Amino acid sequence: MVKQILYGLVLVILAYACQSIPQEFNSKTAYLEWLKSPDSGLLIERETEKLKLQMLHYPEALNADNSTEDKDRIKLLAFQMRISTKEQEDKILKLGIQNEAELKRRIKKLEFEHAKMFIGIVEDTIQPIFTHYENYRGLKNEILFHVQFELDETKIEDFKITFKDQIFQTGDHDFVFDGYKLKHPPKLILT
């Protein structure tokens, strides 16, 4: 009897959880708004003393190029990481910098070593297949990284991305995404 009640309770919770994820969107704008909301579970935020870190998963439906070789098994997981300061008047590239030489080292690290700062962890550690860094001139008060991982869909469970902060020296930051949400994102239907 207790097992039947627990089983029923689990089914009710799963049904409720599945209903909170929209099945489809008919506009890219609405999709992006939902992604950036706490309801999606696809935006994870961390804070340090002076920085805000946000990791956002972009489902394949929003990627311009989702031409994966073996569509049935290979999944492209695309993420955007945004680093900004808590105080708007702080200039992100110069945060904690004492002189011009340190600023040049930081920019060089951003431009040439950013790929080493990200790893994905499923069963094993995997390296990203693509990384891109934006804002090399410091025009915006944020740093954006685009990071993509490619893996067999059957291996996707909870997916952890570790950002090893070699820019501001704030340590390692883990972002864990729910495997179910990564495997079953809403569809984008444009008419």
Backbone as CSV, one residue per row, in Angstrom:
resi,resn,N_x,N_y,N_z,CA_x,CA_y,CA_z,C_x,C_y,C_z
1,MET,0.821,-1.197,0.000,0.000,0.000,0.000,0.870,1.268,0.000
2,VAL,1.894,1.274,0.870,2.789,2.435,0.944,3.522,2.623,-0.384
3,LYS,3.940,1.502,-1.009,4.631,1.588,-2.295,3.724,2.190,-3.352
4,GLN,2.453,1.819,-3.354,1.509,2.342,-4.340,1.305,3.846,-4.141
5,ILE,1.240,4.285,-2.890,1.068,5.713,-2.614,2.304,6.483,-3.066
6,LEU,3.481,5.964,-2.746,4.721,6.620,-3.169,4.837,6.658,-4.691
7,TYR,4.487,5.559,-5.334,4.529,5.491,-6.797,3.578,6.530,-7.404
8,GLY,2.392,6.639,-6.847,1.421,7.628,-7.316,1.923,9.042,-7.111
9,LEU,2.542,9.300,-5.961,3.085,10.617,-5.666,4.196,10.989,-6.650
10,VAL,5.058,10.044,-6.962,6.129,10.283,-7.929,5.540,10.614,-9.293
11,LEU,4.513,9.901,-9.715,3.869,10.167,-11.010,3.245,11.558,-11.044
12,VAL,2.620,11.962,-9.965,2.017,13.300,-9.904,3.102,14.365,-9.996
13,ILE,4.193,14.185,-9.279,5.293,15.161,-9.312,5.896,15.234,-10.714
14,LEU,6.119,14.090,-11.343,6.667,14.083,-12.708,5.716,14.748,-13.694
15,ALA,4.436,14.480,-13.574,3.455,15.098,-14.471,3.456,16.615,-14.294
16,TYR,3.528,17.074,-13.054,3.557,18.511,-12.797,4.835,19.133,-13.357
17,ALA,5.967,18.478,-13.162,7.252,18.995,-13.646,7.260,19.090,-15.162
18,CYS,6.719,18.090,-15.836,6.697,18.088,-17.297,5.777,19.174,-17.836
19,GLN,4.703,19.502,-17.111,3.781,20.535,-17.567,4.395,21.916,-17.462
20,SER,5.362,22.128,-16.568,5.949,23.446,-16.403,6.915,23.796,-17.544
21,ILE,7.300,22.822,-18.357,8.155,23.073,-19.507,7.260,23.199,-20.738
22,PRO,7.241,24.372,-21.383,6.421,24.501,-22.590,6.878,23.510,-23.655
23,GLN,5.947,23.027,-24.441,6.259,22.063,-25.492,6.820,22.734,-26.741
24,GLU,6.366,23.962,-27.011,6.848,24.652,-28.211,6.644,26.158,-28.078
25,PHE,7.383,26.880,-28.907,7.250,28.331,-29.011,7.088,28.673,-30.477
26,ASN,6.379,29.742,-30.770,6.231,30.154,-32.171,6.951,31.469,-32.455
27,SER,7.782,31.911,-31.493,8.599,33.097,-31.731,9.924,32.946,-30.996
28,LYS,10.986,33.375,-31.662,12.319,33.301,-31.061,12.409,34.193,-29.823
29,THR,11.744,35.334,-29.872,11.760,36.268,-28.748,11.133,35.643,-27.507
30,ALA,9.975,34.995,-27.673,9.314,34.350,-26.537,10.176,33.210,-25.990
31,TYR,10.812,32.475,-26.900,11.687,31.367,-26.486,12.837,31.907,-25.625
32,LEU,13.483,32.963,-26.094,14.613,33.549,-25.359,14.183,34.106,-24.001
33,GLU,13.006,34.734,-23.948,12.501,35.236,-22.673,12.306,34.090,-21.688
34,TRP,11.710,32.987,-22.158,11.502,31.835,-21.297,12.843,31.252,-20.825
35,LEU,13.818,31.142,-21.763,15.136,30.602,-21.408,15.772,31.383,-20.264
36,LYS,15.627,32.698,-20.296,16.279,33.555,-19.306,15.482,33.681,-18.015
37,SER,14.345,32.999,-17.931,13.535,33.045,-16.713,13.953,31.920,-15.768
38,PRO,13.703,32.082,-14.484,14.039,31.014,-13.528,13.265,29.719,-13.791
39,ASP,12.091,29.816,-14.436,11.270,28.625,-14.709,11.946,27.637,-15.649
40,SER,12.799,28.123,-16.525,13.392,27.253,-17.537,14.391,26.267,-16.937
41,GLY,15.116,26.675,-15.921,16.163,25.828,-15.361,17.385,25.753,-16.264
42,LEU,17.412,26.583,-17.308,18.521,26.561,-18.258,19.424,27.790,-18.124
43,LEU,19.201,28.576,-17.090,20.064,29.699,-16.742,20.506,29.497,-15.298
44,ILE,21.803,29.383,-15.101,22.349,29.185,-13.755,23.267,30.354,-13.449
45,GLU,23.084,30.924,-12.263,23.863,32.088,-11.874,24.717,31.791,-10.648
46,ARG,25.897,32.381,-10.626,26.810,32.306,-9.488,27.318,33.725,-9.228
47,GLU,27.703,33.982,-8.003,28.269,35.288,-7.666,29.535,35.110,-6.848
48,THR,30.469,36.008,-7.068,31.656,36.099,-6.229,31.558,37.448,-5.517
49,GLU,32.611,37.831,-4.869,32.591,39.103,-4.151,32.273,40.281,-5.077
50,LYS,32.839,40.285,-6.287,32.651,41.421,-7.187,32.023,41.067,-8.531
51,LEU,31.871,39.760,-8.825,31.408,39.350,-10.151,30.093,38.596,-10.121
52,LYS,29.355,38.706,-11.236,28.184,37.871,-11.484,28.517,36.974,-12.670
53,LEU,28.303,35.681,-12.511,28.546,34.711,-13.573,27.210,34.071,-13.944
54,GLN,26.880,34.062,-15.226,25.644,33.443,-15.697,25.982,32.466,-16.816
55,MET,25.491,31.238,-16.700,25.672,30.231,-17.749,24.280,29.906,-18.275
56,LEU,24.079,30.109,-19.575,22.783,29.903,-20.219,22.919,28.855,-21.307
57,HIS,22.054,27.848,-21.281,22.032,26.831,-22.335,21.132,27.309,-23.468
58,TYR,21.642,27.225,-24.702,20.860,27.533,-25.898,20.502,26.220,-26.584
59,PRO,19.227,25.831,-26.575,18.825,24.603,-27.267,19.136,24.676,-28.760
60,GLU,19.272,23.515,-29.388,19.612,23.445,-30.812,18.639,24.222,-31.690
61,ALA,17.387,24.320,-31.275,16.385,25.038,-32.072,16.775,26.499,-32.287
62,LEU,17.539,27.079,-31.364,17.941,28.484,-31.469,19.283,28.674,-32.154
63,ASN,20.020,27.605,-32.375,21.327,27.717,-33.022,21.152,27.886,-34.516
64,ALA,21.916,28.790,-35.084,21.832,29.031,-36.524,22.243,27.800,-37.309
65,ASP,23.263,27.098,-36.834,23.734,25.905,-37.533,23.581,24.697,-36.627
66,ASN,22.535,23.931,-36.860,22.382,22.704,-36.091,22.492,21.514,-37.028
67,SER,23.516,21.553,-37.857,23.745,20.486,-38.830,24.719,19.467,-38.260
68,THR,24.253,18.653,-37.347,25.072,17.606,-36.764,25.011,16.388,-37.676
69,GLU,26.138,15.708,-37.833,26.223,14.555,-38.733,25.163,13.494,-38.448
70,ASP,25.168,12.947,-37.267,24.260,11.858,-36.910,23.196,12.419,-35.974
71,LYS,22.107,12.944,-36.553,21.068,13.618,-35.778,20.452,12.730,-34.709
72,ASP,20.451,11.410,-34.914,19.783,10.530,-33.974,20.548,10.387,-32.663
73,ARG,21.854,10.496,-32.694,22.629,10.195,-31.486,23.477,11.340,-30.985
74,ILE,23.963,12.196,-31.869,24.874,13.267,-31.464,24.068,14.513,-31.115
75,LYS,24.377,15.073,-29.969,23.679,16.267,-29.492,24.703,17.380,-29.341
76,LEU,24.375,18.535,-29.869,25.212,19.713,-29.721,24.657,20.518,-28.551
77,LEU,25.464,20.689,-27.523,25.062,21.474,-26.360,25.787,22.811,-26.406
78,ALA,25.030,23.885,-26.599,25.598,25.218,-26.733,25.251,26.052,-25.498
79,PHE,26.242,26.778,-25.000,26.070,27.589,-23.802,26.677,28.962,-24.028
80,GLN,26.148,29.932,-23.297,26.738,31.264,-23.285,27.019,31.622,-21.838
81,MET,28.242,32.030,-21.577,28.600,32.473,-20.239,28.815,33.975,-20.272
82,ARG,28.148,34.650,-19.347,28.261,36.104,-19.226,28.907,36.412,-17.878
83,ILE,29.978,37.194,-17.913,30.637,37.651,-16.684,30.463,39.163,-16.634
84,SER,29.901,39.647,-15.541,29.732,41.088,-15.370,30.085,41.451,-13.926
85,THR,30.204,42.730,-13.686,30.520,43.185,-12.333,29.230,43.462,-11.584
86,LYS,29.286,43.346,-10.263,28.115,43.663,-9.445,27.858,45.165,-9.433
87,GLU,28.922,45.939,-9.449,28.806,47.400,-9.457,28.977,47.883,-10.893
88,GLN,27.991,48.596,-11.402,28.003,49.011,-12.811,29.181,49.932,-13.150
89,GLU,29.666,50.696,-12.177,30.757,51.625,-12.494,32.115,50.932,-12.627
90,ASP,32.227,49.686,-12.158,33.480,48.944,-12.302,33.655,48.497,-13.752
91,LYS,34.790,48.743,-14.316,35.102,48.288,-15.674,35.627,46.867,-15.588
92,ILE,34.956,45.947,-16.237,35.247,44.518,-16.075,36.671,44.151,-16.467
93,LEU,37.167,44.655,-17.593,38.510,44.264,-18.026,39.597,44.796,-17.097
94,LYS,39.319,45.899,-16.411,40.325,46.503,-15.537,40.129,46.144,-14.070
95,LEU,39.158,45.298,-13.764,38.864,44.938,-12.385,40.074,44.246,-11.737
96,GLY,40.617,44.856,-10.684,41.761,44.291,-9.968,43.095,44.490,-10.652
97,ILE,43.125,45.232,-11.730,44.360,45.466,-12.496,45.079,46.694,-11.944
98,GLN,46.388,46.567,-11.769,47.187,47.650,-11.197,47.928,48.473,-12.250
99,ASN,48.250,47.842,-13.399,49.021,48.570,-14.404,48.718,48.037,-15.804
100,GLU,49.290,48.681,-16.791,49.036,48.343,-18.198,49.544,46.951,-18.564
101,ALA,50.647,46.533,-17.985,51.207,45.202,-18.284,50.246,44.103,-17.828
102,GLU,49.632,44.269,-16.653,48.659,43.285,-16.159,47.426,43.240,-17.063
103,LEU,46.998,44.404,-17.545,45.853,44.458,-18.458,46.163,43.715,-19.756
104,LYS,47.358,43.900,-20.293,47.756,43.193,-21.521,47.781,41.682,-21.297
105,ARG,48.281,41.239,-20.139,48.292,39.798,-19.824,46.870,39.242,-19.739
106,ARG,45.969,40.003,-19.125,44.580,39.560,-19.017,43.945,39.430,-20.397
107,ILE,44.140,40.417,-21.232,43.547,40.383,-22.569,44.140,39.241,-23.385
108,LYS,45.448,39.009,-23.270,46.085,37.893,-23.979,45.509,36.560,-23.505
109,LYS,45.305,36.420,-22.204,44.727,35.189,-21.650,43.302,34.993,-22.182
110,LEU,42.524,36.076,-22.234,41.166,35.995,-22.762,41.162,35.585,-24.235
111,GLU,42.036,36.176,-25.016,42.043,35.923,-26.452,42.586,34.546,-26.822
112,PHE,43.608,34.078,-26.128,44.300,32.874,-26.581,44.153,31.661,-25.672
113,GLU,43.675,31.846,-24.455,43.618,30.718,-23.530,42.220,30.432,-22.988
114,HIS,41.192,31.079,-23.541,39.853,30.901,-22.988,39.314,29.478,-23.154
115,ALA,39.738,28.760,-24.168,39.242,27.389,-24.380,39.644,26.469,-23.226
116,LYS,40.780,26.740,-22.596,41.254,25.899,-21.490,40.452,26.112,-20.211
117,MET,39.628,27.148,-20.183,38.914,27.498,-18.956,37.607,26.736,-18.775
118,PHE,37.187,25.969,-19.794,35.903,25.272,-19.727,36.093,23.771,-19.904
119,ILE,35.437,22.995,-19.065,35.375,21.551,-19.268,33.947,21.100,-18.981
120,GLY,33.538,20.052,-19.670,32.237,19.453,-19.422,32.442,18.122,-18.734
121,ILE,31.507,17.762,-17.883,31.623,16.489,-17.183,30.289,15.758,-17.278
122,VAL,30.324,14.583,-17.892,29.155,13.703,-17.943,29.596,12.449,-17.202
123,GLU,30.080,11.464,-17.921,30.718,10.305,-17.279,32.202,10.599,-17.107
124,ASP,32.774,11.208,-18.116,34.179,11.602,-18.124,34.258,13.099,-18.385
125,THR,35.450,13.627,-18.296,35.688,15.027,-18.644,35.780,15.133,-20.156
126,ILE,35.091,16.121,-20.724,35.178,16.360,-22.163,35.540,17.818,-22.406
127,GLN,36.229,18.035,-23.492,36.632,19.379,-23.880,35.592,19.955,-24.838
128,PRO,35.419,21.263,-24.840,34.487,21.857,-25.797,35.005,21.695,-27.224
129,ILE,34.071,21.595,-28.175,34.474,21.529,-29.583,34.619,22.930,-30.171
130,PHE,34.042,23.918,-29.481,34.099,25.288,-29.970,34.025,26.240,-28.785
131,THR,34.861,27.269,-28.783,34.735,28.362,-27.817,34.981,29.666,-28.566
132,HIS,34.306,30.688,-28.120,34.461,32.013,-28.728,34.308,33.049,-27.625
133,TYR,35.127,34.061,-27.678,35.119,35.123,-26.670,34.728,36.429,-27.340
134,GLU,33.846,37.208,-26.705,33.427,38.508,-27.229,33.829,39.609,-26.269
135,ASN,33.981,40.811,-26.821,34.265,42.035,-26.076,35.758,42.222,-25.845
136,TYR,36.556,41.922,-26.845,38.003,42.070,-26.682,38.439,43.529,-26.584
137,ARG,37.585,44.462,-26.962,37.949,45.878,-26.838,37.362,46.522,-25.591
138,GLY,36.576,45.778,-24.839,36.020,46.309,-23.605,34.926,47.340,-23.816
139,LEU,34.207,47.266,-24.952,33.165,48.246,-25.234,31.952,48.068,-24.321
140,LYS,31.667,46.839,-23.936,30.575,46.575,-22.993,31.193,46.209,-21.651
141,ASN,30.436,46.403,-20.603,30.949,46.070,-19.282,30.585,44.623,-18.925
142,GLU,30.919,43.725,-19.828,30.696,42.295,-19.624,31.629,41.522,-20.546
143,ILE,31.838,40.277,-20.200,32.609,39.373,-21.049,31.676,38.222,-21.406
144,LEU,31.625,37.870,-22.677,30.779,36.766,-23.134,31.649,35.662,-23.716
145,PHE,31.327,34.443,-23.338,31.954,33.263,-23.925,30.854,32.412,-24.526
146,HIS,31.091,31.897,-25.705,30.202,30.911,-26.315,30.966,29.591,-26.291
147,VAL,30.331,28.559,-25.747,30.987,27.271,-25.555,30.052,26.187,-26.063
148,GLN,30.599,25.257,-26.865,29.784,24.152,-27.380,30.466,22.820,-27.109
149,PHE,29.644,21.865,-26.714,30.089,20.498,-26.489,29.277,19.599,-27.403
150,GLU,29.893,18.530,-27.866,29.193,17.558,-28.694,29.336,16.199,-28.023
151,LEU,28.215,15.524,-27.809,28.295,14.206,-27.199,27.110,13.348,-27.598
152,ASP,27.280,12.082,-27.386,26.257,11.092,-27.678,25.069,11.351,-26.759
153,GLU,23.890,11.495,-27.354,22.694,11.817,-26.583,22.387,10.778,-25.510
154,THR,22.768,9.538,-25.747,22.479,8.487,-24.767,23.297,8.662,-23.491
155,LYS,24.361,9.472,-23.562,25.210,9.682,-22.387,24.827,10.931,-21.596
156,ILE,23.860,11.696,-22.100,23.488,12.928,-21.409,22.601,12.596,-20.223
157,GLU,23.121,12.870,-19.073,22.320,12.866,-17.858,22.496,14.275,-17.323
158,ASP,22.699,14.464,-16.067,23.007,15.810,-15.618,24.365,16.174,-16.200
159,PHE,24.472,17.401,-16.694,25.682,17.837,-17.382,26.292,18.989,-16.602
160,LYS,27.542,18.812,-16.207,28.229,19.845,-15.432,29.281,20.520,-16.286
161,ILE,29.257,21.836,-16.254,30.315,22.630,-16.883,31.089,23.287,-15.753
162,THR,32.394,23.136,-15.803,33.248,23.808,-14.831,33.990,24.928,-15.550
163,PHE,33.867,26.126,-15.004,34.603,27.286,-15.498,35.765,27.508,-14.547
164,LYS,36.974,27.350,-15.073,38.191,27.549,-14.283,38.643,28.993,-14.512
165,ASP,38.328,29.847,-13.570,38.575,31.279,-13.734,40.053,31.619,-13.607
166,GLN,40.687,31.768,-14.758,42.084,32.186,-14.796,42.206,33.667,-15.113
167,ILE,41.059,34.337,-15.242,41.061,35.759,-15.574,41.089,36.601,-14.301
168,PHE,40.128,36.350,-13.414,40.000,37.116,-12.184,40.469,36.342,-10.956
169,GLN,40.903,35.092,-11.185,41.434,34.242,-10.114,40.421,34.021,-8.986
170,THR,39.165,33.706,-9.356,38.132,33.452,-8.340,37.902,31.959,-8.129
171,GLY,38.714,31.108,-8.753,38.587,29.667,-8.551,37.728,28.992,-9.607
172,ASP,37.285,27.785,-9.291,36.448,26.995,-10.205,34.982,27.207,-9.859
173,HIS,34.159,27.300,-10.889,32.723,27.495,-10.710,31.998,26.412,-11.496
174,ASP,31.129,25.659,-10.812,30.381,24.571,-11.441,28.954,25.011,-11.761
175,PHE,28.507,24.623,-12.946,27.144,24.875,-13.399,26.572,23.524,-13.807
176,VAL,25.575,23.029,-13.075,25.017,21.703,-13.340,23.633,21.859,-13.950
177,PHE,23.463,21.281,-15.143,22.199,21.354,-15.878,21.493,20.008,-15.828
178,ASP,20.184,20.049,-15.661,19.328,18.869,-15.605,19.332,18.171,-16.969
179,GLY,19.720,16.905,-16.991,19.803,16.149,-18.236,18.480,16.040,-18.967
180,TYR,17.375,15.909,-18.233,16.062,15.808,-18.879,15.761,17.075,-19.667
181,LYS,16.057,18.237,-19.077,15.788,19.504,-19.760,16.697,19.691,-20.971
182,LEU,17.919,19.178,-20.899,18.821,19.274,-22.047,18.356,18.377,-23.186
183,LYS,17.839,17.203,-22.861,17.390,16.253,-23.888,16.042,16.612,-24.488
184,HIS,15.197,17.305,-23.730,13.820,17.565,-24.163,13.474,19.054,-24.116
185,PRO,14.205,19.877,-24.860,13.866,21.298,-24.853,12.600,21.543,-25.679
186,PRO,11.939,22.669,-25.450,10.781,22.992,-26.295,11.212,23.173,-27.747
187,LYS,10.264,22.981,-28.645,10.524,23.154,-30.078,10.250,24.607,-30.465
188,LEU,10.902,25.057,-31.510,10.645,26.389,-32.069,9.956,26.169,-33.400
189,ILE,8.697,26.588,-33.494,7.904,26.398,-34.717,7.627,27.776,-35.289
190,LEU,8.312,28.117,-36.352,8.107,29.410,-37.000,7.232,29.202,-38.231
191,THR,6.170,29.986,-38.314,5.269,29.840,-39.465,5.379,30.989,-40.407
